[in-house]
């Protein structure tokens, strides 16, 4: 920074953003080009579309009008394609090309002529070709007027001398009673020039958006509405699929829990009741046998508690709630009967539903590996990526796993789908099994 009399002064260009200036100039140039080109293009389109349409309608009684109308429709499509390309710089995005009706490959000549005439978007293209001249003319006239006012006013001192003046040739300041002095004319016309120059960008921007909005409504409005409807229907189908998957996963989990309780703790409790009843009868006749029976009942009680704890860990393990996903997976890998190579770096706490689903995926996968894979080692990777939470479980077993109904992984697929995730399974016979799951995470910026 320069220094004057010992005082530091800031640069005159402090706060100036050359990038912003370039963007504004580029925008001004794009809008000006769009408006100036739109007028001659609209005039050509108007003449060709009107002539083709009325000639085709007038000669339709002798069948010549049908191919003429079809040719006019196809010509309007071409002009519409050009206009969609011109709209991209103005709107800042490329408009999608609509899907027009097409005749079948084996259709006859008459069918090929009639198909374009039955397409609604084609008639909208023709309507735009006929009426686009109105906004194009308005935009062109104002664009020329504003540019002329800005350039003419700012450069008035350079060409003022060329204007002939006399008693019958008064200029605007004199007519307004502002005087006829040279300085008055200079100030007046340059003030007009600054006004037009200062409002040039917003004026042309508004005119370009007006003309572009008219074109977009006719050339892309119906297509965008169709895409919105299709997107809404796809979202509805996805929500219904997730709901059905959640119901199926819940039913599968309940049936599995009922089976596990029936086959494990319930049978042990029945045996415990029988042992305690036998011990009660033995207390009077054989106290030593009664003590042995009670000791066996206590062992059954401990085993029953262990099984209940295992079942509760499969539903909602306390370590997952208290310490997070990494600690829960570490404990899960430690209890596995097959050596587990766990790759789960520390990550921030996730949504409870995501953590529960991720834990369930790893737990169910390790259970299936232990039961069916005959593997010697299993590798588990849980990492957070920009696209979501990626879970990979790979073993070196016999392969042959399937996601079909009736297999152990079917409920797992429903659980993942209910959480909005996707599941991929690769399990060739004799080549091991690789299970990959991607779970979506909420974007913190949307919170």
Secondary structure, 3 states (H helix, E strand, C coil): CCEECCEECCCCCCCCCHHHHHHHHHHHHHHHHHHHHHHHHHHHHHHHHHHHHHHHHHCHHHCHHHHHHHHHHHHHHHHHHHHHHHHHHHHCCCCCCCCCCCCCCCCCHHHHHHHHHCCHHHHHHHHHHHHHHHHHHHHHHHHHHHHHHHHHHHCHHHHHHHCCCECCECCHHHHCCCCCCHHHHHHHHHHHHHHHHHCHHHHHHHHHHHHHHHHHHHHCHHHHHHHHHHHHHHHHHHHHHHHHHHHHHHHHHHHHHHHHHHHCHHHHHHHHHHHHHHHHHHHHHCHHHHHHHHHHHHHHHHHHHHHHHHHHHHHHCHHHHHHCHHHHHHHHHHHCCCCEEEECCCCCCCCHHHHHHHHHHHHHHHHHHHHHHCCCCEEEEEEEECCEEEEEEEECCCCCCCCCCCCCCHHHHHHHHHCCCEEEEECCCCCCEEEEEEECCCCHHHC
